Amino acid sequence: MENVQEKKKFTFTTEQIAVLGVLMGLRIALSRLSIMIGPNNRLAFGFIIASIIGMLFGPWVAGIAGVGTDLLTTFLFGTQGGPFFIGFTLTAFVGGAVYGLFLHRKEIKWYHVLLAVVVNSLMTNLVMNTIWVNMLFKTPIKVLLATRIPQNLIMAPIRFIIIYLALTNKQLQDIYQRYSTANK
């Protein structure tokens, strides 16, 4: 008789779904706490929750949660400073997925967090969002980058410190052990 290994099916427990829902709600709440810097830039704090979701549930779930929170935030509160644009929803997916790629199923080390922050700063903030703002408002890319590069140079170390401190926190590590999909 041939030994047939069953492919393990990915499932969420009810507790994991509840934790994900609470985290998405927190991310929506934090999306309301932002500081506008100039006409095209704002400092927001949803990255903290996005990194936690990525660490707990991986790139696909973190990306989909990013899309969900972006759409729910838009539905509940409208957009900040312009029309709805699907490009920003794509950015939310990529941002969450990047955190999941670098932080899920790994012991959190400073270089994992640094890579996640650098890739997100470059790929989502500087490249993707700059293209979307250029497409929407016809602002020249050079003008956008003149403000976005300094903003990201200032915010990247802040994001790194906050994410590293949050993810290495003992209470969050206990939550990780209990609810993460990395344990499956």
N, C-alpha and C positions, 0 to 999 in steps of 0.2 A: 504494500500500500504506500502510495506516495504522500509525503508530508506536505500539505498545502498550507502555506502561511497566509492568514487573512490580513488584508490591508486594514490597518487601524483607521476607523472613521473619526474625523474630527467633530467633536460635539462640545457645546457649551453647557455648563451646569446652570441651574437657575441662579445660583449665587454669582457666578461669573457674569451673567447677563445683567443682574442688578448692579454689580460693581461697575460694569461698562456704562450702564445708563447714568449712574451717579457721576461718574467721571465726565461723561459727555455734558451733563447738566452743569458741572463745575466749569468746564471749558466754555460753555455758552455764557455763563455768568462772568468769567474772566475776560471774555471777548468784549464785554461792555466797559471794562476798565482799560482804557487805552489813552495815550497822550498823543495828540496831534502835533507833529513837527512840520511846519510848512504846509503847503497845500496838498502834497502828494504822499507824505510820510507820517506814519504813526507808530508809536511803541505800544505793543500789546503783550499780554502775558499768558495767552493760551498755550504757548510753547511748553509751559511747565506740565500741563495736563496731557498734551500731545505726547510728550516724552514718557510719561508714566503709562499711558495706554500702549505705546509702542513697546515698552519694556515688558508689560504684563501679557499682552496679547499678540504681538508680532506685527509684521509689516502690512499684511492684508487687512486685518481687523483695524489696525491703527489708521490705515488709509481710508477705509470705508467709514470709520468713526469721524475722520476729518471731513469727509464729504457730508456726512449726516449733520455734524455740528455747523458746518458752513451753511447748508441749506436751511436748517432750523433757525439759525441766527438771522438769516436774511428774511425768512418767513415771519419771524416774531418781531424783529426790530427794523427791518429794511436794511439798505446798504448804507455805508458811511461814505458819503461824498460822491456818489455816482450811481449809475444803473447796475442792476444785477448783471454779472458777466461770468459765464461758465469757466473761464480761464482761472479765476480765483478759486473756484471749486476744485479744479484739477490741481492747483497748487496745494490746496489743503490735503488732497489725497497723497501727493508726492511727499509733502512734509511729514505727515504721519508715517508713511511707509519708510522713509529714511530713518526716523527714530526707531521703528521696529527692526529694520535691518541691522542697525548698529548696537541695539540695546537688548533685544529679545534673546533668550537662551544663552546669556553670557553673564559671567560675574562682572559686575559693573566696575570697570577700571577707568581712570581718568582719560586714557586715550580713546576709549569707546565713545565717551561723551564728547570729547574734543572733535573726533571725526564726524559724529552726528551733527554737531553744531556748525562745523566748517562747511560740510556738504550742504546742509540746509541753508546756511547763509548765502553761499555762492549760487546754488542751483535754484532754490525757491525764491529767496528774497532779491538777489541781484539779477538773476537771469529771467526767471519766469514772470515774477511780478512787475519787473521793469518793462518787459515786453507787453504785458496786459495793460499797464497804465499808458504806455505809448500808443497802443491800438485804440484805447478808449478815448483818450483826451488829446491825441496828436502832439503830446509834449515830446520834444526831441530827446532821444536816449541819452545823449551827452549831458543834457540839463538834468535829467532824472538821476543819472549816475553820480553827478556832482554832489547831490544830497544823500543818495542812498549808500554810497560807499562809506562816507564818514559815519553815517548812522549804524551800519553793520559793523564797522571797525570798533565802535563804542559798545554796541549791544552784544556782539559775539562773546567777549569775555564775561559779560554779565550773565548771558544765557548759560555759558559753560559752568560758571560758579553755582548758579541757582539750580540747574539740572543736576549737577554732580552732588550737591548737598542734599537735594530732594531724594535722588535715587539711592544714595548710600545711607539714608536715614533708617534707623533700626525698625521703626514702626512700618515704614513702607516695605522693608525687606520681609517683615512678617506677613504683610498683605501679599507680597510676591509669592512667598512660599505657599500660602493658602489658596490664592485665586489664579495664579498665572497659568496660561496654557503651555508654558515651557515644561511643566511637570508631567505632561501627558506623553 
